[in-house]
Amino acid sequence: MKVVLCCGSGASSGFMAQSIARAAKKKGIPMEVTARSESILESFLEGTDIILVAPHLMAEREEIARRCAPVLTVVIDRAAYGM
């Protein structure tokens, strides 16, 4: 599974991407997780199964989903993102 985490600059989501990848590995789930800036998402869609959007970009979710269709786009729960 290929997951792209989307945030404003790609910096804060980098830490979350590493945490998700470690958790998936522990559970034996094959997963590639990368963090990217919202502005360059289209360059990373090939083979992507899901885009996880940082909660601070919730207002842009529909636009991101439109630009990145047909890849599933989901906003990460604010509490989960903060942990």
CORBEL-V372900 format. One record per backbone hydrogen bond with DSSP energy under -0.5 kcal/mol. NH is the residue of the N-H (numbers start at 1). CO is the residue of the C=O. Records with the same first field share a line. If there is no record, write none. Layout:
NH->CO / CO
This chain:
3->1 / 32
4->50
5->34
6->52
7->36
14->11
15->11 / 12
16->12
17->13
18->14
19->15
20->16
21->17
22->18
23->19
24->20
25->21
26->22
27->23
28->25
29->24
30->28
31->29
32->1
33->31
34->3
36->5
38->7
40->37
41->38
43->40
44->41
45->42
48->45
49->2
50->2
51->72
52->4 / 50
53->51 / 74
54->6
57->54
58->55
60->57
61->58
64->60
65->61
66->62
67->63
68->64
69->65 / 66
71->68
72->49
74->51
76->53
81->77
82->78
83->79
